[in-house]
């Protein structure tokens, strides 16, 4: 009798208005699914032309942000060849000095202008050509060569003493090439003026 009553109680369905909680009745949503539902839907481009326009606008904004970061001297925006403490030391060393090689390009332009000017008198023009070709150009080339060798040797020597254990691969050539550039065209921009005074950032 007792067994029959227990079996009947176990098999009887639970009433719908049972006040006891029976669980949530649904699986708990994952966190990423819940966050995904809260996000606003991203509008897709209507066609290929619109997608290309959006891509170009995004790339232009990224280039602008990177250029502004480089102008401020933020190393994370520099190309790989300009990163690291050794490269920064080489740039600062060159930028804080006036070197003969930095006048290479202006002097080359002056020589070209002197050879293009119609002097009128053939004798005068021949004299100018002679001085430019036999005197001016060789002196400039010798000065650039010796300056480049000196800068390469000096920067590498001081960098080795200042940063032991760091890679010095290409550091001499890097410094010599920067010394050949006109100061205003150097990139990344100089952080020091000739004499070692820090450059004030532009506002």
Backbone as numpy.savetxt, mean C-alpha at the origin, in Angstrom:
# Nx Ny Nz CAx CAy CAz Cx Cy Cz
-56.29 -56.92 38.12 -57.11 -55.71 38.12 -56.26 -54.46 38.12
-55.20 -54.52 38.92 -54.28 -53.39 39.01 -53.52 -53.19 37.72
-53.13 -54.31 37.08 -52.39 -54.24 35.81 -53.26 -53.65 34.74
-54.53 -54.02 34.68 -55.43 -53.51 33.64 -55.65 -52.01 33.82
-55.78 -51.54 35.05 -56.00 -50.11 35.28 -54.76 -49.30 34.91
-53.59 -49.81 35.22 -52.35 -49.09 34.86 -52.16 -49.00 33.37
-52.49 -50.11 32.66 -52.33 -50.11 31.22 -53.30 -49.15 30.58
-54.54 -49.05 31.09 -55.54 -48.13 30.55 -55.11 -46.69 30.76
-54.52 -46.40 31.90 -54.06 -45.04 32.18 -52.92 -44.64 31.27
-52.02 -45.58 30.99 -50.86 -45.28 30.14 -51.25 -45.07 28.71
-52.29 -45.83 28.24 -52.68 -45.75 26.84 -53.62 -44.61 26.55
-54.20 -44.00 27.59 -55.17 -42.94 27.34 -54.47 -41.69 26.88
-55.00 -40.97 25.86 -54.35 -39.74 25.34 -54.41 -38.61 26.33
-53.40 -37.74 26.23 -53.35 -36.57 27.10 -54.34 -35.56 26.59
-55.19 -35.00 27.40 -56.16 -33.99 26.92 -55.46 -32.76 26.37
-56.09 -32.09 25.41 -55.49 -30.93 24.74 -55.35 -29.76 25.68
-56.22 -29.66 26.70 -56.16 -28.54 27.61 -55.36 -28.85 28.86
-54.44 -29.83 28.74 -53.60 -30.17 29.88 -52.70 -29.00 30.22
-52.75 -28.46 31.44 -51.97 -27.27 31.76 -50.50 -27.53 31.86
-50.06 -28.82 31.95 -48.64 -29.10 32.09 -47.92 -28.83 30.78
-46.74 -28.19 30.83 -46.00 -27.94 29.59 -45.46 -29.22 29.01
-45.56 -29.38 27.72 -45.10 -30.58 27.03 -43.90 -30.29 26.12
-43.12 -29.23 26.37 -42.00 -28.89 25.50 -42.40 -27.84 24.48
-41.38 -27.34 23.73 -41.65 -26.30 22.73 -42.34 -26.85 21.51
-42.15 -28.12 21.25 -42.81 -28.68 20.09 -42.13 -28.35 18.77
-40.96 -27.66 18.79 -40.21 -27.32 17.58 -38.74 -27.22 17.94
-37.85 -27.49 16.98 -36.41 -27.42 17.28 -35.95 -25.98 17.49
-34.96 -25.82 18.35 -34.41 -24.48 18.61 -33.63 -24.01 17.39
-33.93 -22.84 16.85 -33.22 -22.37 15.65 -31.75 -22.09 15.97
-30.90 -22.37 15.00 -29.48 -22.09 15.16 -29.25 -20.58 15.18
-28.14 -20.19 15.81 -27.84 -18.76 15.95 -27.65 -18.09 14.60
-26.90 -18.76 13.70 -26.65 -18.14 12.40 -27.91 -18.00 11.57
-28.87 -18.97 11.77 -30.14 -18.85 11.04 -30.96 -17.68 11.56
-30.94 -17.50 12.91 -31.69 -16.38 13.49 -31.09 -15.04 13.06
-29.74 -14.97 13.05 -29.09 -13.73 12.62 -29.35 -13.47 11.15
-29.39 -14.55 10.36 -29.65 -14.38 8.93 -31.02 -13.81 8.65
-32.01 -14.20 9.48 -33.36 -13.68 9.29 -33.46 -12.22 9.69
-32.59 -11.79 10.64 -32.64 -10.41 11.08 -31.97 -9.47 10.09
-31.06 -9.98 9.27 -30.38 -9.12 8.31 -31.33 -8.65 7.22
-31.06 -7.46 6.74 -31.86 -6.93 5.64 -31.41 -7.59 4.34
-32.29 -7.93 3.49 -31.90 -8.55 2.22 -31.12 -7.58 1.34
-30.06 -8.09 0.70 -29.23 -7.28 -0.19 -29.84 -7.29 -1.57
-30.03 -6.12 -2.12 -30.64 -6.04 -3.44 -29.61 -6.43 -4.49
-29.94 -7.41 -5.28 -29.05 -7.88 -6.33 -29.12 -6.93 -7.52
-28.03 -6.81 -8.28 -28.07 -5.96 -9.47 -29.08 -6.47 -10.48
-29.70 -5.53 -11.18 -30.75 -5.89 -12.12 -30.21 -6.64 -13.32
-29.02 -6.23 -13.80 -28.45 -6.86 -14.97 -26.93 -6.82 -14.86
-26.27 -7.32 -15.90 -24.81 -7.39 -15.89 -24.18 -5.99 -15.88
-24.80 -5.07 -16.57 -24.27 -3.70 -16.62 -24.29 -3.06 -15.24
-25.39 -3.26 -14.51 -25.50 -2.72 -13.16 -24.49 -3.38 -12.22
-24.29 -4.69 -12.37 -23.30 -5.39 -11.54 -21.89 -4.88 -11.80
-21.59 -4.65 -13.08 -20.26 -4.12 -13.43 -20.07 -2.71 -12.87
-21.13 -1.90 -12.90 -21.04 -0.55 -12.36 -20.79 -0.58 -10.85
-21.49 -1.45 -10.13 -21.29 -1.57 -8.69 -19.88 -2.06 -8.36
-19.38 -3.01 -9.17 -18.03 -3.52 -8.95 -16.99 -2.43 -9.14
-17.16 -1.63 -10.19 -16.21 -0.55 -10.44 -16.25 0.50 -9.34
-17.44 0.80 -8.84 -17.56 1.78 -7.76 -16.89 1.26 -6.49
-17.05 -0.04 -6.21 -16.42 -0.63 -5.03 -14.91 -0.62 -5.15
-14.39 -0.98 -6.33 -12.94 -0.99 -6.54 -12.36 0.42 -6.45
-13.08 1.40 -6.99 -12.61 2.79 -6.91 -12.54 3.27 -5.47
-13.54 2.89 -4.67 -13.55 3.29 -3.26 -12.40 2.64 -2.51
-12.11 1.37 -2.82 -11.00 0.67 -2.16 -9.66 1.29 -2.56
-9.50 1.65 -3.84 -8.25 2.28 -4.27 -8.06 3.64 -3.61
-9.15 4.39 -3.51 -9.07 5.70 -2.86 -8.70 5.57 -1.39
-9.29 4.59 -0.72 -8.98 4.38 0.69 -7.53 3.94 0.87
-7.05 3.07 -0.02 -5.67 2.61 0.07 -4.69 3.76 -0.20
-5.00 4.60 -1.18 -4.11 5.72 -1.48 -4.05 6.72 -0.32
-5.20 6.99 0.27 -5.22 7.91 1.42 -4.41 7.32 2.58
-4.51 6.00 2.77 -3.73 5.35 3.82 -2.24 5.43 3.55
-1.83 5.25 2.29 -0.42 5.36 1.94 0.09 6.78 2.12
-0.75 7.77 1.77 -0.34 9.16 1.94 -0.16 9.50 3.42
-0.91 8.83 4.28 -0.76 9.05 5.72 0.39 8.25 6.32
0.98 7.36 5.50 2.10 6.55 5.99 1.68 5.28 6.69
0.45 4.80 6.47 -0.01 3.57 7.10 0.53 2.38 6.32
1.39 1.60 6.95 2.12 0.55 6.26 1.23 -0.56 5.73
0.08 -0.79 6.35 -0.79 -1.88 5.89 -1.30 -1.64 4.47
-1.26 -0.40 4.00 -1.69 -0.10 2.64 -0.52 -0.09 1.65
0.71 -0.26 2.12 1.86 -0.22 1.22 1.95 -1.50 0.39
2.54 -1.41 -0.79 2.88 -2.64 -1.52 3.88 -3.46 -0.72
4.01 -4.74 -1.06 4.89 -5.64 -0.30 6.33 -5.16 -0.32
6.77 -4.54 -1.42 8.17 -4.12 -1.52 8.50 -2.96 -0.59
7.50 -2.25 -0.05 7.74 -1.10 0.82 7.47 -1.39 2.29
7.16 -2.62 2.62 6.80 -2.94 4.00 8.02 -3.38 4.79
7.91 -3.22 6.09 8.94 -3.70 7.00 9.79 -2.57 7.55
10.38 -2.79 8.72 11.19 -1.74 9.36 12.46 -1.39 8.59
13.03 -2.37 7.88 14.26 -2.11 7.14 13.99 -1.18 5.96
12.89 -1.42 5.23 12.54 -0.55 4.11 12.20 0.85 4.60
11.51 0.95 5.73 11.20 2.27 6.27 12.48 3.01 6.66
13.42 2.30 7.25 14.70 2.93 7.61 15.41 3.45 6.36
15.40 2.65 5.28 16.06 3.08 4.04 15.39 4.33 3.47
14.06 4.38 3.47 13.35 5.56 2.97 13.68 6.79 3.80
13.63 6.63 5.11 13.90 7.78 5.99 15.34 8.27 5.85
16.27 7.34 5.67 17.68 7.71 5.51 17.86 8.55 4.25
17.27 8.10 3.16 17.40 8.83 1.89 16.67 10.17 1.95
15.47 10.16 2.49 14.64 11.38 2.48 15.20 12.48 3.38
15.97 12.12 4.38 16.50 13.11 5.31 17.82 13.72 4.83
18.20 13.44 3.57 19.45 13.97 3.03 19.23 14.52 1.62
20.05 15.49 1.27 20.10 15.98 -0.11 21.23 15.26 -0.82
20.89 14.51 -1.86 21.86 13.69 -2.56 21.96 14.14 -4.02
23.17 14.12 -4.61 23.31 14.55 -6.01 22.43 13.76 -6.98
22.21 12.48 -6.68 21.45 11.65 -7.62 20.00 12.08 -7.76
19.45 12.80 -6.77 18.05 13.21 -6.87 17.83 14.29 -7.93
18.93 14.88 -8.41 18.85 15.90 -9.46 19.12 15.31 -10.85
19.17 13.97 -10.92 19.47 13.31 -12.19 18.41 13.63 -13.25
17.13 13.46 -12.89 16.07 13.70 -13.86 15.96 15.17 -14.27
15.98 16.12 -13.33 15.95 17.53 -13.76 17.14 17.91 -14.63
18.32 17.39 -14.30 19.50 17.71 -15.10 19.41 17.09 -16.49
18.86 15.90 -16.58 18.67 15.26 -17.89 17.71 16.08 -18.74
16.65 16.59 -18.13 15.70 17.42 -18.87 16.36 18.71 -19.34
17.23 19.29 -18.52 17.94 20.51 -18.90 18.86 20.26 -20.09
19.53 19.13 -20.08 20.42 18.80 -21.20 19.63 18.64 -22.49
18.48 17.99 -22.42 17.65 17.83 -23.61 17.18 19.17 -24.14
16.79 20.06 -23.24 16.34 21.39 -23.66 17.48 22.17 -24.34
18.69 22.06 -23.81 19.82 22.76 -24.40 20.13 22.25 -25.82
19.91 20.97 -26.04 20.18 20.42 -27.37 19.04 20.70 -28.35
17.85 21.00 -27.85 16.71 21.27 -28.74 16.59 22.75 -29.11
17.18 23.62 -28.32 17.04 25.05 -28.58 17.78 25.42 -29.86
17.09 26.07 -30.81 17.79 26.55 -32.04 18.61 27.81 -31.72
19.89 27.66 -31.61 20.75 28.76 -31.20 21.01 29.76 -32.33
20.63 29.39 -33.52 20.82 30.31 -34.65 22.21 30.18 -35.27
23.19 30.56 -34.52 24.57 30.46 -35.01 25.04 29.01 -34.92
25.42 28.41 -36.06 25.87 27.01 -36.03 27.08 26.80 -35.13
27.96 27.80 -35.07 29.14 27.66 -34.22 28.75 27.59 -32.74
27.79 28.43 -32.35 27.33 28.42 -30.96 26.62 27.10 -30.64
25.80 26.64 -31.58 25.10 25.38 -31.34 26.07 24.22 -31.24
27.09 24.22 -32.08 28.09 23.16 -32.00 28.85 23.20 -30.69
29.11 24.40 -30.19 29.80 24.54 -28.91 28.95 24.01 -27.76
27.65 24.32 -27.82 26.74 23.82 -26.77 26.68 22.30 -26.79
26.54 21.72 -27.98 26.52 20.27 -28.09 27.80 19.66 -27.53
28.92 20.28 -27.80 30.21 19.74 -27.36 30.29 19.73 -25.84
29.91 20.84 -25.22 29.97 20.90 -23.76 28.96 19.96 -23.11
27.78 19.87 -23.72 26.76 19.01 -23.15 27.17 17.55 -23.24
27.65 17.14 -24.40 27.94 15.72 -24.63 29.26 15.30 -24.00
30.26 16.15 -24.09 31.59 15.75 -23.62 31.88 16.14 -22.17
31.12 17.09 -21.62 31.40 17.55 -20.26 30.19 17.30 -19.33
29.06 17.89 -19.67 27.90 17.83 -18.77 27.39 16.42 -18.52
27.14 15.69 -19.60 26.58 14.35 -19.46 27.51 13.39 -18.72
28.81 13.33 -19.05 29.71 12.43 -18.30 29.80 12.79 -16.82
29.86 14.08 -16.49 29.94 14.47 -15.08 28.70 14.02 -14.33
27.54 14.20 -14.96 26.30 13.79 -14.31 26.27 12.29 -14.08
26.66 11.51 -15.07 26.62 10.06 -14.96 27.58 9.55 -13.89
28.76 10.14 -13.83 29.73 9.73 -12.81 29.20 10.07 -11.41
28.62 11.26 -11.28 28.06 11.65 -9.99 26.93 10.73 -9.54
26.05 10.37 -10.46 24.94 9.46 -10.14 25.47 8.09 -9.76
26.49 7.60 -10.50 27.04 6.28 -10.22 27.66 6.21 -8.83
28.49 7.19 -8.50 29.14 7.18 -7.19 28.14 7.39 -6.06
27.16 8.25 -6.29 26.14 8.47 -5.26 25.34 7.20 -5.01
24.97 6.50 -6.07 24.19 5.27 -5.92 24.98 4.20 -5.18
26.27 4.06 -5.50 27.11 3.08 -4.81 27.23 3.44 -3.33
27.45 4.70 -3.04 27.60 5.14 -1.65 26.31 4.92 -0.87
25.17 5.33 -1.43 23.89 5.17 -0.74 23.61 3.69 -0.48
23.83 2.85 -1.47 23.57 1.43 -1.32 24.43 0.83 -0.20
25.71 1.17 -0.21 26.62 0.63 0.80 26.30 1.16 2.20
26.07 2.46 2.30 25.84 3.09 3.60 24.54 2.62 4.24
23.48 2.58 3.46 22.18 2.17 4.00 22.23 0.72 4.46
22.84 -0.14 3.65 22.92 -1.56 4.03 23.75 -1.74 5.30
24.85 -1.00 5.41 25.71 -1.10 6.59 24.97 -0.66 7.86
24.30 0.48 7.80 23.59 0.98 8.97 22.37 0.12 9.31
21.71 -0.40 8.28 20.55 -1.26 8.53 20.97 -2.56 9.20
22.11 -3.11 8.81 22.61 -4.34 9.44 22.89 -4.11 10.92
23.44 -2.94 11.24 23.74 -2.64 12.63 22.47 -2.37 13.44
21.48 -1.78 12.80 20.26 -1.39 13.51 19.25 -2.52 13.61
19.21 -3.40 12.61 18.23 -4.49 12.58 18.94 -5.83 12.38
19.68 -6.30 13.37 20.34 -7.60 13.21 19.31 -8.73 13.11
19.56 -9.62 12.19 18.65 -10.74 11.99 17.58 -10.50 10.96
17.36 -9.24 10.56 16.37 -8.93 9.52 16.97 -9.17 8.13
16.10 -9.50 7.18 16.55 -9.71 5.81 16.95 -8.39 5.16
18.13 -8.38 4.53 18.64 -7.19 3.85 18.59 -7.34 2.33
17.83 -8.31 1.87 17.78 -8.58 0.44 17.23 -7.38 -0.33
18.04 -6.84 -1.25 17.61 -5.75 -2.12 17.54 -4.40 -1.46
17.98 -4.26 -0.21 17.81 -3.00 0.50 18.71 -1.90 -0.09
19.92 -2.26 -0.52 20.81 -1.27 -1.12 20.27 -0.72 -2.42
19.78 -1.60 -3.27 19.20 -1.18 -4.55 17.94 -0.35 -4.31
17.15 -0.74 -3.33 15.92 -0.02 -2.99 16.24 1.42 -2.60
17.26 1.60 -1.76 17.64 2.95 -1.32 18.22 3.76 -2.47
19.05 3.12 -3.31 19.67 3.83 -4.43 18.62 4.30 -5.44
17.62 3.47 -5.70 16.56 3.86 -6.64 15.71 5.00 -6.09
15.48 4.99 -4.80 14.72 6.09 -4.21 15.51 7.39 -4.27
16.83 7.29 -4.10 17.67 8.48 -4.16 17.70 9.10 -5.55
17.35 8.32 -6.58 17.31 8.83 -7.95 16.03 9.60 -8.25
15.01 9.42 -7.44 13.72 10.03 -7.73 13.66 11.48 -7.24
12.90 12.28 -7.97 12.62 13.64 -7.50 11.84 13.54 -6.19
12.19 14.36 -5.25 11.63 14.25 -3.90 10.10 14.26 -3.90
9.50 15.17 -4.65 8.04 15.30 -4.65 7.34 14.12 -5.31
8.08 13.33 -6.09 7.48 12.19 -6.78 7.72 10.87 -6.06
8.38 10.91 -4.91 8.66 9.68 -4.19 7.39 9.13 -3.56
7.29 7.81 -3.62 6.11 7.15 -3.06 6.53 5.83 -2.44
6.20 5.57 -1.19 5.44 6.38 -0.25 6.06 7.75 0.00
5.23 8.73 0.37 5.73 10.09 0.55 6.78 10.17 1.66
7.75 11.07 1.53 8.78 11.22 2.57 8.16 11.61 3.91
8.67 11.01 4.97 8.24 11.33 6.32 9.21 12.30 7.01
10.37 12.54 6.36 11.37 13.44 6.92 11.85 14.40 5.84
12.10 15.63 6.24 12.66 16.65 5.36 14.18 16.57 5.39
14.86 17.14 4.40 16.33 17.18 4.46 16.80 17.82 5.76
17.70 17.13 6.43 18.15 17.58 7.74 17.59 16.74 8.86
16.59 15.92 8.58 16.03 15.01 9.58 14.81 15.51 10.30
14.28 16.66 9.93 13.09 17.19 10.59 11.84 16.47 10.07
10.97 15.98 10.96 9.77 15.28 10.49 8.87 16.19 9.66
8.28 15.62 8.64 7.36 16.36 7.77 6.02 16.47 8.47
5.45 17.64 8.52 4.15 17.85 9.12 3.06 17.30 8.18
2.16 16.45 8.68 1.11 15.92 7.82 0.17 17.00 7.33
-0.26 16.86 6.07 -1.18 17.83 5.50 -2.58 17.61 6.04
-3.26 18.71 6.34 -4.63 18.62 6.86 -5.62 18.91 5.78
